[in-house]
């Protein structure tokens, strides 16, 4: 089983400020394109649940550092997981 890359952005250490990733999103990568297609399909077919782990590999998810503006199309989604 492959483990997800480790990220400490939200470690519960209250003595530090939360630091988000400063890496710019690569909007030319395959993972980004797959995410955009998935969002469009989920919006068009009015999905209520979207778990990105079902459609993108751990490696692909690691390449996604921000959510695209098109995420706002998901009017029917009540649960979004990654």
Secondary structure in CASP SS format (residue, H / E / C, confidence):
PFRMAT SS
TARGET T0000
AUTHOR 0000-0000-0000
METHOD secondary structure of the structure
MODEL  1
X C 1.00
X C 1.00
X C 1.00
X C 1.00
X C 1.00
X C 1.00
X C 1.00
X C 1.00
X C 1.00
X C 1.00
X C 1.00
X C 1.00
X C 1.00
X C 1.00
X C 1.00
X C 1.00
X C 1.00
X C 1.00
X C 1.00
X C 1.00
X C 1.00
X C 1.00
X C 1.00
X C 1.00
X C 1.00
X C 1.00
X C 1.00
X C 1.00
X C 1.00
X H 1.00
X H 1.00
X H 1.00
X H 1.00
X H 1.00
X H 1.00
X H 1.00
X H 1.00
X H 1.00
X H 1.00
X H 1.00
X H 1.00
X H 1.00
X H 1.00
X H 1.00
X C 1.00
X C 1.00
X C 1.00
X C 1.00
X E 1.00
X E 1.00
X E 1.00
X H 1.00
X H 1.00
X H 1.00
X C 1.00
X C 1.00
X C 1.00
X H 1.00
X H 1.00
X H 1.00
X H 1.00
X H 1.00
X H 1.00
X C 1.00
X C 1.00
X C 1.00
X C 1.00
X C 1.00
X H 1.00
X H 1.00
X H 1.00
X H 1.00
X H 1.00
X C 1.00
X C 1.00
X C 1.00
X C 1.00
X C 1.00
X E 1.00
X E 1.00
X E 1.00
X C 1.00
END
